[in-house]
Amino acid sequence: MSSDIWQFSQRAAALQSSAIREILKVTELPNVISFAGGLPSPNTFPIEKIKHAVDIIMDSDEAFSALQYGPTEGYTPLREWVKNQINQRENTHYTTDNVLIVTGSQQALDLIGKALIDNGTKVLVETPTYLGGLQTFTQYAPHYVSIASDEQGLDPDKLSDDDAKAANFLYTIPNFQNPTGRRLSAERRKKLAQKAIKNNLLMIEDDPYGELDYQGHRLPSLISFAPENTVYLGSFSKILAPGMRLGYVVGPESFIRKLVQLKQAADLHTPSYTQHIAYQVVKEGYLASHIPTIRELYKTRCEFMLTQLEKYMPKTVRWTKPEGGMFIWVELPEHIDTTVLLAEAIKHNVAFVPGETFFATNPKRNCLRLAFVTVPEERIEKGIQILADLIK
């Protein structure tokens, strides 16, 4: 069928493929050392636990509801579990009416974009920020204002009251941010929350990596400081398995109700089957023993990559030293364009993500993101050595 018999909408015509998704096509080749995809390590997937959960569900009356349509808000026991986890951890007082289960937290970003962005709406983002968030919000034609960040994360002192008052929301990833691996300091969390309350600013707190603190010491989330000004996004992708496509939104009840209406038009509800499985796995406290094993693996791989960067990279190269998460952010001398470097690196069977894709405005072209959790140590060393030689 010829493509000239239809006309795409302006929104669809303006869409571009995700740079990360395009790179992942290359990384499927077995000889490529990929630091590109932000994929959890398959070694952390609780396969036996999930198999056991499926057997329990399929051998009980629960099988009928697991295979049936369900409420848009999500499977009630799973929503209860999310609510209890948040309230215990953050000393909040949410009910299940404050919780929506979504098809991965990426869907939450899309629903939020639909709910809050009109053409030209001012949206605040940290610099740099998550590419998937930018890709989602950009569909709805916002006007981005980038807020400066440093080694402690987003700097609240760089957020003016005028911008805070004029913006529909601020999108931020406080914990081990994608792409930099930085964590927003406790002092800045308080200051940012105070500024949001003062200026009636909504904060979208995206937190897929919060449990991946290598020492297991979480900092309070923004919802603990400003629950009425915060919509919190969580995910099961990094602590169970991304293929289950399960995330959740916690926020003011009136906001959740609007997202429910938008979700009804999108996919009716998140798959009942995966919700039942996830609840069966987590309901009796399994994550308390499972998450520490993920942290230990990721900590080991992160420390190893940091050692190799120190060993091989020229002195003109700088990088972050994460205390958790899955990413290291590397800054090269300003004359090096990492998109050009990537093309050369792929010829040598090494892949990474160029940094310019993570900027909403004024992209920096001399940065790159390294993901380390899926790469064995001997391949980390070989890949970093190749990259360092190319940079030199």
Backbone torsions as a table, in degrees:
resi	resn	phi	psi	omega
1	MET	NA	131.9	-178.7
2	SER	-73.4	138.3	-178.0
3	SER	-73.8	-8.3	-175.4
4	ASP	-85.6	6.1	178.6
5	ILE	-90.7	-2.2	174.1
6	TRP	-131.8	162.9	176.9
7	GLN	-125.3	120.4	179.1
8	PHE	-67.5	151.4	171.7
9	SER	-64.2	160.5	177.7
10	GLN	-57.7	-38.2	-179.3
11	ARG	-64.1	-46.4	-178.6
12	ALA	-67.7	-39.2	-179.0
13	ALA	-64.7	-29.8	-177.7
14	ALA	-81.5	-12.0	-176.8
15	LEU	-67.6	145.4	174.8
16	GLN	-127.0	151.8	179.4
17	SER	-65.5	146.9	175.4
18	SER	-64.8	131.1	178.0
19	ALA	-60.0	-38.3	-178.8
20	ILE	-66.2	-43.3	-179.6
21	ARG	-62.9	-37.9	178.9
22	GLU	-66.8	-40.5	179.2
23	ILE	-64.9	-37.0	-178.3
24	LEU	-60.2	-27.9	177.6
25	LYS	-61.2	-39.3	179.1
26	VAL	-70.0	-38.1	-173.4
27	THR	-72.6	-10.1	176.8
28	GLU	-69.3	-17.7	178.0
29	LEU	-68.2	132.5	-171.8
30	PRO	-65.4	-22.8	-177.4
31	ASN	-88.3	-2.5	-178.9
32	VAL	-87.7	127.9	172.7
33	ILE	-86.6	107.9	-171.6
34	SER	-104.4	116.6	168.3
35	PHE	-103.2	20.0	-169.4
36	ALA	-91.2	-63.0	-171.5
37	GLY	-70.4	134.6	176.6
38	GLY	-83.0	59.6	-174.5
39	LEU	-96.6	136.0	172.2
40	PRO	-61.9	153.2	177.8
41	SER	-69.8	127.8	176.1
42	PRO	-58.8	-22.3	178.1
43	ASN	-63.4	-15.7	-178.9
44	THR	-95.9	-5.0	-177.0
45	PHE	-71.3	126.3	-177.6
46	PRO	-83.0	69.9	-171.1
47	ILE	-60.8	-47.8	-178.3
48	GLU	-64.8	-38.6	179.2
49	LYS	-64.9	-40.7	179.4
50	ILE	-68.5	-41.7	176.8
51	LYS	-59.0	-42.8	179.9
52	HIS	-64.5	-40.2	178.7
53	ALA	-62.9	-42.6	178.5
54	VAL	-61.6	-43.7	179.6
55	ASP	-60.2	-43.8	179.9
56	ILE	-61.6	-45.5	-178.2
57	ILE	-65.3	-47.5	-175.8
58	MET	-70.2	-20.7	179.4
59	ASP	-95.3	13.3	-178.8
60	SER	-133.6	174.2	177.0
61	ASP	-65.0	-16.2	179.1
62	GLU	-62.8	-20.8	-178.9
63	ALA	-57.8	-36.3	-176.6
64	PHE	-65.8	-43.6	179.4
65	SER	-74.4	-30.0	178.2
66	ALA	-66.3	-28.7	-178.0
67	LEU	-100.6	3.5	-176.8
68	GLN	-103.4	164.5	167.4
69	TYR	-55.9	154.1	180.0
70	GLY	-136.7	176.4	179.4
71	PRO	-67.9	146.7	179.9
72	THR	-59.3	-36.6	-177.5
73	GLU	-63.7	-25.1	-179.6
74	GLY	118.2	169.5	179.7
75	TYR	-64.8	119.8	-171.0
76	THR	-56.5	-46.3	178.6
77	PRO	-59.1	-35.6	178.7
78	LEU	-70.4	-39.6	176.1
79	ARG	-62.3	-40.4	176.6
80	GLU	-61.1	-42.7	179.6
81	TRP	-61.9	-46.3	178.7
82	VAL	-59.7	-48.5	-180.0
83	LYS	-56.6	-45.1	-179.5
84	ASN	-65.4	-41.1	179.4
85	GLN	-61.7	-46.4	-179.4
86	ILE	-65.1	-46.3	-177.7
87	ASN	-62.6	-40.5	-179.6
88	GLN	-68.7	-38.4	-175.0
89	ARG	-79.2	-38.0	-171.4
90	GLU	-108.2	-0.3	-178.3
91	ASN	58.5	41.3	176.8
92	THR	-101.7	-179.2	-174.0
93	HIS	-135.3	47.7	-179.8
94	TYR	-75.7	157.4	170.1
95	THR	-114.9	177.1	178.0
96	THR	-63.8	-22.7	177.3
97	ASP	-67.6	-12.7	177.4
98	ASN	-93.2	4.8	-172.7
99	VAL	-123.8	131.5	173.6
100	LEU	-125.7	128.8	174.9
101	ILE	-88.4	130.6	-176.7
102	VAL	-123.8	165.1	-178.1
103	THR	-83.5	73.7	-172.9
104	GLY	80.7	146.0	-178.6
105	SER	-66.8	-14.1	173.2
106	GLN	-61.6	-37.2	176.0
107	GLN	-64.2	-36.4	177.7
108	ALA	-58.7	-41.4	178.6
109	LEU	-62.1	-40.3	179.7
110	ASP	-66.5	-43.9	178.5
111	LEU	-62.3	-40.1	178.9
112	ILE	-65.7	-40.6	176.6
113	GLY	-59.9	-44.4	178.3
114	LYS	-63.4	-37.7	-175.4
115	ALA	-74.4	-31.4	-165.9
116	LEU	-119.8	-12.0	-172.8
117	ILE	-113.9	122.0	164.9
118	ASP	-106.3	171.2	178.9
119	ASN	-57.0	118.7	178.3
120	GLY	89.4	0.6	177.5
121	THR	-59.6	134.7	179.2
122	LYS	-77.6	125.0	179.0
123	VAL	-126.0	129.2	179.5
124	LEU	-95.0	134.5	177.8
125	VAL	-136.4	149.8	175.6
126	GLU	-76.5	166.1	-174.6
127	THR	-124.1	116.4	-8.1
128	PRO	-77.2	-179.5	-179.1
129	THR	-144.4	177.0	-175.0
130	TYR	-66.3	124.3	-178.9
131	LEU	-58.5	-41.0	-179.2
132	GLY	-63.5	-33.9	175.4
133	GLY	-66.4	-45.7	178.5
134	LEU	-61.7	-43.8	-178.2
135	GLN	-61.5	-39.1	-179.8
136	THR	-70.8	-51.1	-176.7
137	PHE	-65.8	-34.1	-175.7
138	THR	-61.9	-26.4	176.1
139	GLN	-54.0	-31.4	-172.7
140	TYR	-99.9	12.2	170.6
141	ALA	57.9	56.1	175.8
142	PRO	-78.9	169.7	168.1
143	HIS	-104.9	108.5	-176.1
144	TYR	-80.2	140.1	167.6
145	VAL	-122.8	119.1	-177.0
146	SER	-88.9	132.7	178.6
147	ILE	-104.1	129.2	-174.5
148	ALA	-64.0	146.9	177.1
149	SER	-128.6	160.3	173.8
150	ASP	-140.5	-158.1	-174.9
151	GLU	-63.9	-19.7	177.5
152	GLN	-96.3	8.9	180.0
153	GLY	94.2	-161.8	-179.1
154	LEU	-54.1	136.6	-177.8
155	ASP	-100.0	106.1	-178.6
156	PRO	-60.1	-26.1	179.6
157	ASP	-68.5	-18.0	178.2
158	LYS	-90.1	-2.6	177.2
159	LEU	-96.3	109.2	-177.6
160	SER	-75.9	153.4	176.1
161	ASP	-61.4	-36.7	179.8
162	ASP	-62.4	-45.6	178.3
163	ASP	-65.8	-40.7	-179.9
164	ALA	-62.6	-40.6	-179.6
165	LYS	-69.2	-35.2	-173.3
166	ALA	-85.0	-17.2	-174.1
167	ALA	-86.4	147.8	174.1
168	ASN	-75.8	-31.8	175.9
169	PHE	-167.1	164.3	171.1
170	LEU	-112.4	129.2	176.0
171	TYR	-102.7	125.1	-177.0
172	THR	-144.9	150.1	175.8
173	ILE	-121.1	91.9	-172.1
174	PRO	-71.1	-27.3	-171.8
175	ASN	-107.3	111.8	171.8
176	PHE	52.0	57.7	-167.2
177	GLN	-55.1	142.7	167.4
178	ASN	-92.3	112.0	25.8
179	PRO	-108.2	-4.9	-164.7
180	THR	-88.9	-19.7	-173.8
181	GLY	78.1	2.6	-177.8
182	ARG	-76.6	153.0	174.6
183	ARG	-119.0	131.4	178.2
184	LEU	-65.4	128.2	-176.6
185	SER	-67.3	158.8	-179.1
186	ALA	-60.8	-41.6	-180.0
187	GLU	-61.9	-41.9	-179.4
188	ARG	-70.4	-31.9	176.1
189	ARG	-60.0	-46.5	179.1
190	LYS	-62.5	-44.9	-177.5
191	LYS	-65.4	-41.1	179.4
192	LEU	-65.0	-43.6	178.8
193	ALA	-62.0	-42.3	178.9
194	GLN	-62.3	-40.5	179.5
195	LYS	-66.9	-37.8	178.4
196	ALA	-64.3	-43.7	179.1
197	ILE	-63.8	-44.7	-178.4
198	LYS	-59.5	-38.8	-172.8
199	ASN	-106.1	10.2	179.4
200	ASN	55.2	45.0	-178.2
201	LEU	-98.6	132.6	174.3
202	LEU	-85.0	132.7	175.9
203	MET	-110.1	129.7	171.8
204	ILE	-97.8	108.0	-175.8
205	GLU	-98.7	102.9	-178.1
206	ASP	-93.2	119.5	-170.0
207	ASP	-133.7	63.2	177.0
208	PRO	-77.9	-15.6	-171.7
209	TYR	-112.4	2.7	-173.2
210	GLY	-57.8	-33.8	-179.4
211	GLU	-77.4	-7.5	-174.8
212	LEU	-94.8	28.5	172.5
213	ASP	-69.8	120.0	-173.2
214	TYR	-61.2	-27.8	178.8
215	GLN	-94.7	-7.5	-179.4
216	GLY	74.2	25.0	-179.4
217	HIS	-113.9	91.2	179.1
218	ARG	-71.6	145.1	168.2
219	LEU	-91.1	153.3	178.3
220	PRO	-57.1	140.7	177.6
221	SER	-78.2	164.9	178.6
222	LEU	-61.9	-29.2	179.2
223	ILE	-64.9	-24.4	178.9
224	SER	-73.8	-24.6	179.2
225	PHE	-93.7	-31.9	-174.2
226	ALA	-147.2	68.6	-175.3
227	PRO	-61.6	-33.7	-178.9
228	GLU	-75.3	-17.0	-178.5
229	ASN	-106.4	8.6	-171.4
230	THR	-130.2	135.1	166.9
231	VAL	-112.9	122.7	-171.8
232	TYR	-105.0	132.2	177.8
233	LEU	-112.8	127.6	175.9
234	GLY	-124.3	166.8	-173.5
235	SER	-146.3	146.2	170.5
236	PHE	-94.3	-2.0	-173.8
237	SER	-64.8	-36.9	-175.4
238	LYS	-91.7	-10.5	-177.9
239	ILE	-116.6	-12.9	172.3
240	LEU	-124.1	-81.8	179.8
241	ALA	-162.9	132.7	-178.2
242	PRO	-67.1	-26.6	-179.5
243	GLY	-65.8	-15.7	176.8
244	MET	-74.7	-19.9	178.7
245	ARG	51.1	61.0	179.8
246	LEU	-126.5	126.4	173.2
247	GLY	-141.5	-179.4	179.7
248	TYR	-152.2	155.4	177.4
249	VAL	-121.1	133.1	175.4
250	VAL	-123.5	127.2	-178.3
251	GLY	-172.0	-176.0	178.2
252	PRO	-54.7	142.5	-172.5
253	GLU	-58.8	-41.0	-178.4
254	SER	-65.1	-33.9	178.2
255	PHE	-70.9	-43.0	178.3
256	ILE	-60.4	-40.0	179.6
257	ARG	-59.9	-40.2	179.0
258	LYS	-67.1	-40.3	176.9
259	LEU	-63.7	-36.0	177.7
260	VAL	-60.2	-43.9	178.4
261	GLN	-61.5	-41.9	178.7
262	LEU	-67.0	-38.1	-180.0
263	LYS	-68.3	-35.9	177.0
264	GLN	-56.4	-37.8	180.0
265	ALA	-77.7	-18.4	-176.2
266	ALA	-89.2	-53.7	-174.8
267	ASP	-149.4	16.3	-178.7
268	LEU	68.4	-57.2	178.4
269	HIS	-168.0	159.3	173.9
270	THR	-67.5	142.9	-175.5
271	PRO	-50.2	125.9	179.3
272	SER	-59.7	-39.5	-173.7
273	TYR	-58.5	-50.9	-177.9
274	THR	-70.4	-30.7	176.6
275	GLN	-64.4	-44.1	178.3
276	HIS	-62.2	-42.2	-179.6
277	ILE	-63.6	-47.7	-178.8
278	ALA	-59.3	-43.7	-179.5
279	TYR	-64.3	-41.5	179.3
280	GLN	-60.3	-36.4	-179.4
281	VAL	-71.6	-43.5	-168.8
282	VAL	-94.5	-15.0	-165.1
283	LYS	-63.7	-26.4	-176.9
284	GLU	-106.7	22.2	172.0
285	GLY	91.1	18.2	-177.0
286	TYR	-58.4	-35.6	-175.4
287	LEU	-63.1	-25.5	-179.4
288	ALA	-61.9	-29.7	176.9
289	SER	-98.5	-25.4	-176.5
290	HIS	-78.7	-44.8	-175.5
291	ILE	-61.0	-40.5	177.4
292	PRO	-57.7	-31.6	177.8
293	THR	-69.2	-34.7	176.1
294	ILE	-66.4	-46.9	-179.7
295	ARG	-56.8	-42.8	-175.9
296	GLU	-66.5	-42.9	178.1
297	LEU	-62.4	-46.9	-176.8
298	TYR	-68.0	-38.0	176.8
299	LYS	-60.4	-45.4	-179.0
300	THR	-61.4	-44.8	-178.3
301	ARG	-70.0	-37.4	178.2
302	CYS	-63.4	-48.5	-179.4
303	GLU	-61.3	-36.8	179.5
304	PHE	-66.7	-43.9	179.0
305	MET	-64.2	-40.0	177.8
306	LEU	-60.5	-39.8	177.6
307	THR	-62.7	-41.5	-179.4
308	GLN	-70.1	-36.4	175.2
309	LEU	-61.2	-43.6	179.4
310	GLU	-64.0	-35.5	-175.7
311	LYS	-74.0	-40.5	-168.2
312	TYR	-109.1	-29.0	-171.9
313	MET	-74.2	146.5	174.8
314	PRO	-65.5	158.5	-175.1
315	LYS	-65.8	-16.2	-179.0
316	THR	-81.4	-3.8	-178.3
317	VAL	-99.8	136.5	178.3
318	ARG	-121.3	155.7	178.5
319	TRP	-152.5	158.9	177.0
320	THR	-77.6	160.8	178.2
321	LYS	-126.2	82.3	-171.0
322	PRO	-64.7	149.8	173.2
323	GLU	-100.8	7.6	179.6
324	GLY	179.4	179.1	175.5
325	GLY	83.9	-154.0	-167.1
326	MET	-132.3	4.5	-169.0
327	PHE	-135.8	148.9	169.7
328	ILE	-123.9	135.3	-178.9
329	TRP	-104.4	127.8	-174.6
330	VAL	-118.1	131.9	176.4
331	GLU	-114.2	125.7	-178.0
332	LEU	-102.5	169.5	172.6
333	PRO	-52.3	146.0	-169.6
334	GLU	-62.2	-22.6	-177.6
335	HIS	-79.3	-6.2	-177.9
336	ILE	-95.6	122.0	176.3
337	ASP	-93.5	115.7	-173.1
338	THR	-73.8	-16.6	172.9
339	THR	-69.8	-39.9	174.7
340	VAL	-66.7	-42.2	179.0
341	LEU	-60.6	-38.3	-179.8
342	LEU	-60.9	-43.9	179.8
343	ALA	-58.5	-38.9	178.0
344	GLU	-72.3	-38.8	-179.0
345	ALA	-64.7	-38.9	-179.8
346	ILE	-63.5	-32.6	175.0
347	LYS	-61.3	-25.6	178.8
348	HIS	-103.3	17.5	174.3
349	ASN	64.3	38.2	173.3
350	VAL	-129.4	138.0	-179.8
351	ALA	-130.8	147.4	174.7
352	PHE	-150.9	-179.6	178.0
353	VAL	-109.2	121.7	176.6
354	PRO	-61.8	145.5	-172.0
355	GLY	-73.6	-24.6	-172.6
356	GLU	-61.2	-25.1	-177.5
357	THR	-70.4	-13.4	-176.5
358	PHE	-95.8	7.7	-178.4
359	PHE	-109.3	129.3	176.3
360	ALA	-74.4	-34.6	179.5
361	THR	-139.7	154.7	174.9
362	ASN	46.5	63.1	-175.7
363	PRO	-63.2	141.4	171.9
364	LYS	-93.8	128.6	-173.4
365	ARG	-98.8	1.2	-176.9
366	ASN	-106.5	21.3	-178.0
367	CYS	-119.1	159.9	175.1
368	LEU	-152.2	157.2	177.8
369	ARG	-109.3	132.5	174.9
370	LEU	-112.4	126.5	172.2
371	ALA	-104.5	133.4	-169.4
372	PHE	-119.2	-9.8	-164.9
373	VAL	-76.6	-20.8	-178.7
374	THR	-97.5	1.7	-171.7
375	VAL	-107.3	123.7	176.1
376	PRO	-62.0	156.4	-171.8
377	GLU	-60.2	-40.8	-177.5
378	GLU	-65.6	-32.0	177.7
379	ARG	-78.4	-31.4	173.3
380	ILE	-59.0	-48.7	-178.4
381	GLU	-61.4	-46.4	-178.8
382	LYS	-62.3	-43.9	-178.0
383	GLY	-65.8	-41.9	179.2
384	ILE	-66.7	-38.0	177.8
385	GLN	-63.1	-43.5	177.7
386	ILE	-61.9	-45.8	179.6
387	LEU	-60.4	-45.1	-178.7
388	ALA	-61.7	-41.3	178.5
389	ASP	-63.0	-40.6	179.0
390	LEU	-64.7	-41.3	179.4
391	ILE	-64.8	-43.1	178.3
392	LYS	-61.3	NA	NA
